[in-house]
Amino acid sequence: MTLTGTVLSLCDRTGNMVEPWIAAGYEVITVDLQEAIPAERGPRHHFVADVRTWRYPLRYGKPEIIFAFPPCTHLAVSGARWFKEKGMGALIEGLAVVDACREICEGSGAPWMLENPVSTLSTYWRKPDHSFHPWQYSSFELGDNYTKKTCLWTGGGFRMPPFAPSLSNSAPDDRIHKAPPSAGRADFRSATPKGFAQAVFEANAKVAVAA
């Protein structure tokens, strides 16, 4: 079966989420405020833009599936102790980016997934539909044997893949919380686990083509 179509990934610099789709022959678009980190499996169309003002190029046709990774800097519960210091402006900005992603996702008619860690979105939007830790998909990627609770808001017929932990791995570690300060720390902490990305592809690719 030949898989074709366009995949859209918002607030996505690393491209981890879309690599399986690129490998399968999909045309992939990513949008982020920063330049893209080169994809390992092939080229993608990357727009350096703010999702609040960016408009989807109609020449690519209707997206088959959409992913969104709005920054959690001003929303994650892990940073709650700094909320008061940041002020209302930071919260409003963070929620505005989420809302822009939500509008694009819900208005597309395609399956979609919006990701954030445990955050204030549960208060200001709604409870997440799913949550997972990277180690729960480590059978697809042995190196993903670590903990990081991640929440997903989904719609449009998105299929959450069943957990598939590796039986050969030892207890998962907490490398995300122990990551030392560095220039690449933010990308490291926010990058989509490749095992989860592969699992989502396998659960949704045929659905996306049929949509």
C-alpha positions in Angstrom: 0.0 0.0 0.0 1.4 3.4 -1.0 1.0 6.0 1.7 0.7 9.5 0.4 -0.6 12.8 1.7 0.5 15.8 3.7 1.3 15.8 7.4 1.4 19.0 9.4 3.3 19.5 12.7 3.1 22.7 14.6 5.7 24.2 17.0 8.0 21.4 15.9 11.7 22.1 15.5 13.2 18.6 15.9 10.9 16.8 13.5 11.0 13.6 15.6 7.3 13.2 15.3 7.2 13.3 11.5 10.2 11.1 10.7 8.1 7.9 10.2 5.8 9.7 7.9 8.7 11.1 5.8 10.1 7.6 5.5 6.7 6.3 4.3 6.5 8.9 1.5 4.3 11.6 3.0 4.9 15.3 2.3 5.6 16.9 5.7 5.3 20.5 6.9 6.7 21.7 10.2 6.2 25.2 11.7 8.3 26.7 14.5 9.8 30.0 15.6 13.3 28.5 15.1 15.1 27.0 12.2 14.6 23.3 11.8 17.0 20.6 13.1 17.7 18.6 10.0 15.5 15.4 9.8 17.3 12.1 9.8 15.0 10.3 7.3 14.5 12.9 4.6 13.5 16.5 3.7 10.5 18.4 5.0 9.0 21.8 4.3 9.8 24.0 7.4 8.3 27.4 8.0 10.0 29.7 10.5 6.8 31.4 11.7 4.5 32.1 14.6 1.5 29.8 14.5 -0.7 32.6 15.7 -0.3 34.4 12.4 0.9 31.6 10.1 -1.6 30.4 7.4 -1.5 26.9 6.0 -0.5 26.9 2.3 -3.5 25.6 0.4 -1.3 24.2 -2.4 -0.4 21.3 -0.1 -4.0 20.1 0.1 -5.8 19.1 3.2 -3.5 17.7 5.9 -4.0 14.0 6.6 -3.1 14.4 10.2 -1.9 17.2 12.4 0.5 17.3 15.5 1.0 20.3 17.7 3.6 20.9 20.4 3.0 24.4 21.9 5.8 25.5 24.3 5.1 24.6 27.9 7.4 27.2 29.4 4.6 29.3 30.8 2.1 26.5 31.3 3.8 23.4 32.8 3.0 22.6 36.5 6.7 21.9 37.0 7.3 25.6 36.7 4.4 26.7 38.9 6.7 28.4 41.5 7.7 31.0 38.8 4.1 31.7 37.6 3.6 34.8 39.9 7.0 36.2 38.9 6.3 35.8 35.2 3.0 37.6 35.5 -0.3 37.3 33.5 1.3 38.3 30.2 3.4 35.1 30.1 0.3 32.9 30.8 -1.8 34.7 28.2 1.0 34.3 25.6 1.3 30.6 26.3 -2.4 30.0 26.1 -2.7 32.1 22.9 -0.2 29.8 21.2 -2.2 26.7 22.4 -5.4 28.2 21.2 -3.9 28.9 17.7 -2.8 25.3 17.5 -6.2 24.2 18.6 -8.0 26.2 16.0 -5.8 24.8 13.2 -6.3 21.3 14.5 -10.0 21.4 15.0 -10.7 23.4 11.8 -8.9 20.9 9.6 -11.3 18.0 9.8 -8.3 15.7 10.1 -7.1 13.5 13.0 -5.0 15.6 15.4 -3.0 15.5 18.6 -1.8 18.3 20.8 0.9 17.6 23.3 2.0 19.2 26.6 3.4 18.0 29.9 1.2 18.1 33.0 0.1 21.7 32.8 -2.5 24.4 33.5 -4.3 23.4 30.2 -6.4 21.1 32.3 -7.7 24.2 34.1 -7.9 26.6 31.2 -9.0 24.2 28.4 -10.1 20.7 29.4 -8.7 17.5 30.8 -6.3 15.6 28.5 -7.6 12.6 26.6 -4.5 10.5 27.1 -1.1 10.5 28.9 2.0 8.4 28.6 5.7 8.0 29.6 8.3 7.4 26.9 9.3 4.0 28.4 5.8 2.8 27.6 6.7 2.7 23.9 10.3 1.6 24.3 9.8 -1.6 22.3 9.9 0.7 19.3 13.0 2.5 20.5 15.1 0.9 23.3 16.8 4.2 24.2 13.4 5.7 25.2 13.5 4.0 28.6 12.8 7.0 30.7 10.0 8.7 32.6 8.3 12.0 31.5 4.6 12.2 32.0 3.2 13.7 28.8 -0.5 14.6 28.2 -2.3 14.5 24.9 -5.4 16.4 23.7 -6.8 14.7 20.6 -9.6 14.7 18.1 -10.8 14.1 14.6 -10.5 10.3 14.9 -6.9 10.2 16.2 -5.9 6.8 17.5 -3.9 6.5 20.6 -1.4 3.6 20.1 -1.5 0.8 22.8 1.4 0.8 25.2 4.4 -1.3 24.0 7.1 -1.3 26.6 10.3 -3.3 26.0 10.6 -6.4 28.2 14.4 -6.3 27.8 14.9 -2.9 29.5 15.6 -2.3 33.1 13.7 0.2 35.2 13.2 3.6 33.4 15.4 6.5 34.4 14.6 10.1 35.1 17.1 11.7 32.7 14.7 14.6 31.8 14.6 15.9 35.3 18.4 15.4 35.8 19.4 17.1 32.6 22.1 19.8 33.4 21.8 23.3 32.1 23.0 23.7 28.6 22.3 25.4 25.2 20.4 22.3 24.0 18.6 21.5 27.2 15.2 22.8 26.0 15.3 20.8 22.8 16.4 17.7 24.7 13.6 18.0 27.3 10.9 18.8 24.7 11.9 16.4 21.9 9.2 13.8 21.0 10.3 10.2 22.0 11.0 8.4 18.7 9.4 5.2 20.0 6.1 7.1 20.6 6.3 8.7 17.2 6.7 5.4 15.5 3.8 3.9 17.5 1.5 6.8 16.5 2.4 6.4 12.9 1.6 2.7 12.9 -1.7 3.3 14.7 -2.8 6.2 12.5 -1.2 6.0 9.0 -4.0 3.9 7.4 -6.7 6.0 9.1 -5.1 9.2 7.8 -4.9 7.9 4.3 -8.6 6.9 4.4 -9.7 10.2 5.9 
